[in-house]
């Protein structure tokens, strides 16, 4: 198995497991949602029948119906919040299963540029093999320039020594297409490796440089 495929077999097996678990929980969520929604709608239906049986109580029933609809709306909002929370928990569970700490590597991009470099794209290689690439829109570029941090890659690596290469392509202050590259050697242990690639303007050289920082959790 070559370096780009490290952890692929493990990721496939884990992917099958998490897919099965995720599908079950999604169906369970939908079942709960439908059951609670049906239960919440029953008082409204009962009030509608009462309206038909006694027109003299129309005003009272109308107020009760409004109260019931308000209660249903509140319960639906509560259900929606629970579903959103469950989906977030499922996403975290899926990520943990697909990318356990023992094999996980995550690469982030941040920028502090504007005078000497305008970012267009980034290409990532691990052990000389392409693993990720990203082409930025103006909106995404502005978000980074305002302090955003982008997770550009997440994958699996076996323990040992590895090499990360990042190539940033953009435009310099004179409108010429240029590239800025960096190579970083790192060791994968049984802990998650988190690497930040920081593209920064260098006032002394009038160009942009790439700095690498490993996060310690």
C-alpha positions in Angstrom: 0.0 0.0 0.0 1.5 3.4 -1.0 1.5 6.4 1.3 -1.6 8.1 -0.2 -3.7 5.0 0.6 -2.6 4.7 4.2 -5.7 4.2 6.4 -7.9 3.7 3.3 -8.8 0.1 4.1 -9.5 1.1 7.7 -11.5 4.1 6.5 -13.6 1.9 4.2 -14.5 -0.5 7.0 -15.2 2.3 9.4 -17.3 4.0 6.7 -19.5 1.0 6.3 -20.1 0.8 10.1 -20.9 4.4 10.5 -23.1 4.5 7.4 -25.3 1.7 8.8 -25.4 3.4 12.2 -26.2 6.7 10.7 -29.0 5.4 8.5 -30.6 3.7 11.5 -30.5 6.9 13.6 -31.8 9.0 10.8 -34.9 6.7 10.4 -35.3 6.7 14.2 -35.3 10.5 14.2 -37.9 10.7 11.4 -40.1 8.2 13.3 -39.9 10.3 16.5 -40.6 13.5 14.6 -43.7 12.0 12.9 -45.0 10.5 16.2 -44.6 13.7 18.2 -46.1 15.8 15.3 -49.2 13.5 15.1 -49.6 13.6 18.9 -49.4 17.4 18.9 -52.0 17.7 16.2 -54.7 15.6 18.0 -55.9 18.4 20.3 -56.5 20.6 17.2 -58.5 17.9 15.5 -60.6 17.4 18.7 -61.3 21.1 18.9 -62.4 21.2 15.3 -65.0 18.4 16.0 -66.3 20.4 19.0 -66.8 23.4 16.8 -69.0 21.4 14.4 -71.1 20.0 17.3 -71.9 23.3 19.1 -71.9 26.5 17.2 -72.9 28.4 20.4 -69.4 27.7 21.7 -67.7 29.0 18.5 -66.0 31.9 20.2 -64.7 29.8 23.1 -63.6 27.0 20.8 -62.0 29.5 18.5 -59.9 30.8 21.4 -59.0 27.3 22.4 -58.1 26.4 18.9 -55.8 29.4 18.7 -54.2 28.4 22.0 -53.8 24.8 20.7 -52.2 26.0 17.4 -49.8 28.1 19.4 -48.9 25.1 21.5 -48.5 23.0 18.4 -46.2 25.6 16.9 -44.1 25.7 20.1 -43.9 21.9 20.2 -42.8 21.8 16.6 -40.0 24.4 17.3 -38.9 22.2 20.1 -38.9 19.1 17.9 -36.9 21.0 15.3 -34.3 22.0 17.8 -34.0 18.4 19.0 -33.6 17.1 15.4 -30.9 19.7 14.7 -29.0 18.7 17.9 -29.3 15.0 17.0 -28.0 15.7 13.5 -25.0 17.6 15.0 -24.4 14.6 17.3 -24.6 12.2 14.4 -22.1 14.3 12.4 -19.7 14.3 15.3 -20.1 10.5 15.8 -19.6 9.9 12.1 -16.4 12.0 12.0 -15.0 10.2 15.1 -15.7 6.8 13.5 -14.3 7.7 10.1 -11.3 9.7 11.5 -10.2 8.3 14.9 -7.5 10.2 16.8 -5.0 7.4 16.2 -5.0 8.0 12.4 -6.6 11.5 12.0 -4.8 14.4 10.4 -6.5 17.8 9.7 -5.1 20.7 7.8 -6.3 24.3 8.2 -5.7 27.5 6.2 -5.6 31.0 7.5 -4.3 34.3 5.9 -3.0 37.7 6.9 -2.5 39.1 3.4 -3.8 41.8 1.1 -0.8 44.0 0.2 1.5 41.6 -1.5 -0.6 38.6 -2.4 -4.2 37.8 -3.4 -5.1 34.1 -2.9 -6.7 32.2 -5.7 -6.2 28.5 -4.8 -4.3 26.0 -2.7 -3.1 22.5 -3.4 -2.1 20.0 -0.7 0.2 16.9 -1.0 1.1 14.3 1.6 4.1 12.2 0.8 4.2 13.7 -2.7 0.6 12.6 -3.4 -2.2 15.0 -4.1 -4.8 14.9 -1.3 -6.8 18.1 -1.6 -7.3 21.3 -3.6 -9.4 24.4 -3.2 -10.3 27.3 -5.6 -11.5 30.4 -3.7 -14.3 32.7 -4.6 -14.1 36.4 -3.7 -16.5 35.8 -0.8 -14.5 33.0 0.6 -11.3 34.9 0.2 -12.8 37.9 2.1 -13.9 35.6 4.9 -10.4 34.3 5.4 -9.0 37.9 5.3 -11.4 38.8 8.1 -9.9 36.2 10.3 -11.6 33.0 9.3 -9.9 29.6 9.4 -10.7 27.0 6.8 -10.4 23.2 7.3 -9.2 22.3 3.9 -8.4 18.6 4.5 -9.1 15.8 6.9 -7.9 12.3 6.4 -6.2 9.2 7.9 -2.5 8.4 8.2 -0.6 5.6 9.7 1.9 6.4 12.5 5.4 7.4 11.4 7.2 10.2 9.6 5.3 12.1 6.8 5.7 15.1 4.6 3.1 17.8 3.9 3.5 20.1 0.9 1.2 23.1 0.3 1.2 25.2 -2.8 -0.7 28.5 -2.8 -1.4 30.2 -6.1 -2.4 33.9 -6.4 -1.6 37.3 -7.7 1.1 39.7 -6.4 0.8 43.4 -6.0 1.7 44.0 -9.6 -0.9 41.6 -10.9 1.4 38.8 -11.8 0.5 35.1 -11.1 2.8 33.7 -8.5 3.0 30.7 -6.2 4.1 30.3 -2.6 5.0 26.8 -1.4 6.0 25.2 1.9 7.1 21.7 2.9 6.6 20.4 6.4 8.0 17.2 8.0 5.9 15.8 10.8 5.5 12.7 12.9 2.1 10.9 13.2 1.6 9.5 16.7 -1.5 8.0 18.2 -2.8 11.5 18.7 -4.6 13.7 16.1 -2.3 15.9 14.0 -3.7 19.3 13.4 -1.6 21.6 11.1 -2.3 25.3 10.3 -0.9 26.8 7.2 -0.6 30.6 7.6 -0.2 32.8 4.5 1.2 36.1 5.7 2.5 39.3 4.1 6.2 39.9 4.8 6.9 43.6 5.1 10.6 43.2 4.8 10.6 41.2 1.6 7.5 42.7 0.0 6.0 39.3 -0.6 3.9 36.7 1.1 5.3 33.8 3.1 3.8 30.5 4.3 4.2 29.5 7.9 3.3 26.2 9.4 2.1 25.7 12.9 1.1 22.4 14.6 -1.7 22.7 17.1 -1.2 21.1 20.5 -4.6 20.1 22.1 
